[in-house]
């Protein structure tokens, strides 16, 4: 018997590979579920609302007519930026929640 027999035989290696494949499949399913999850952000007292998927795709942007002031376009721009940034924060929180169990893999430890 060699000195590495306690490490595990071929059966243990096959089991490890099966577990790794299963985890990879689960990670892919979790990643896909993010493309189906949506976050909604509303700013400016509801003047601007946007919906994004958790894979960072903009689904809709709604701007109430009273938010459009030709003399103050900068305010509307700031409101849209704030809505986008809020949605980005919501996406990040959702991604951490969904992908958390896989963080060791996605951080390159495996």
N, C-alpha and C positions, 0 to 999 in steps of 0.2 A: 504494500500500500504506500502511495506517495504522500508527501507531507501536505498536499492540498486536498486530500479526500474529505476533510471536514468542511471544506468550502461548499461542497455540494456536487452531485453528479450531474449527468446530462439531463435527467428528469427535472431537477431543480432549475436548470438553465432554461429548459423549455417552458416551465411554469412561469418563470420570470419574464420570458419573452411574451407569453400569452397575456400576462398582467400588463405589460408595457403596451401591447397592442390594444387591450381593452381600455386603458387609460387614454391612449391617443384617440380612440373612437369617441370616448366620452367627451374629450376636450373639443373635438371637431363638432359634435352635437351642441355643446355649450356655445361655441363660437357662432354656429348657425342660428341658435336661438336668439342671439343678440341682434341679428339682422331683422328679426321679427318683433323685438321689443321696441316700444316707442316711448319717448319722453316728451312732455309738453312744457313749454316755458312761456310765461306771460309777464310782460313788464309794462311800465308806464300806466299802471292802474288798469291793465287789460287792453291798452291801446294797440299793443303788438303781441301777437301770439305766434309761436312757431312750434312745429312738431318735427322731431328728428328720430331716426332709428338709432339704435345703440351701436351701429356700425358707421355712424357719422354721416348718414344721408338725410338731407333736408326733404321732408315730406310735404310740409305746407307752411306758408307764411301768410298770416292775416293781419292787415293793418286797418284799423277803424278809420273812416273818413275824417273824423275830427282830429286825428293825429297828424294829418297832412296839413301843414301850415307852410305855404310857399315862402313866407318870410323867415321861417325857422327850420330849414331843412336839417341843420346840424342836430337839433333836438331829436328828430325822427331817426337820424343815423345813429345817434347815441343809444336810443331806445332799442333799435334792432340789434346793435352790438351787445347790449346788456342781455337781451333775450337769448342771443346765440351763446354767450358765455355761460349763462345760467343753464342752458340745455347741455352744454359741454360738461359742466360739473355734474349734472344729473346722469349723463352717459357714463362718465368715469366711475361714479359711485355704483351704478348698475353693473358695469363691467367687472369691478372688483368683487361684487357680490357673486356674480355668475362664475367668474374665472378664478376666484379665490382658491378653491381646492386644487387648482393646477399651477399655483404660483411657483412651486419648486421647479416644475418643468419649464415654465415660461421664463424663469430667471436663470436658466441654463445650468441648473444643478444636476440635471440628468441628461 
